[in-house]
Amino acid sequence: MVNMEDPQEVAAAFMAQMLGATIVDTAPPGSFVAGLQELVADRDAGKLSEEEFHARLADLRRTR
């Protein structure tokens, strides 16, 4: 949803519409960015130690 009070968001939405594109807040499933977002969310939730985080980050870099 576009914040109509923010001129930058309105301009970006207008330009995307003119180009036939859509602006989304989430990355496409299976992309590197989606994997990175999931990894950071797990770390922030306390599910991963720093060592586990860095190991999974290295795996993510190798596989994508």
Summary of the structure (lengths in Angstrom):
residues: 64
radius of gyration: 16.5
end to end distance: 29.8
largest distance: 45.4
contacts: 119
relative contact order: 0.10
helix: 62%
strand: 0%
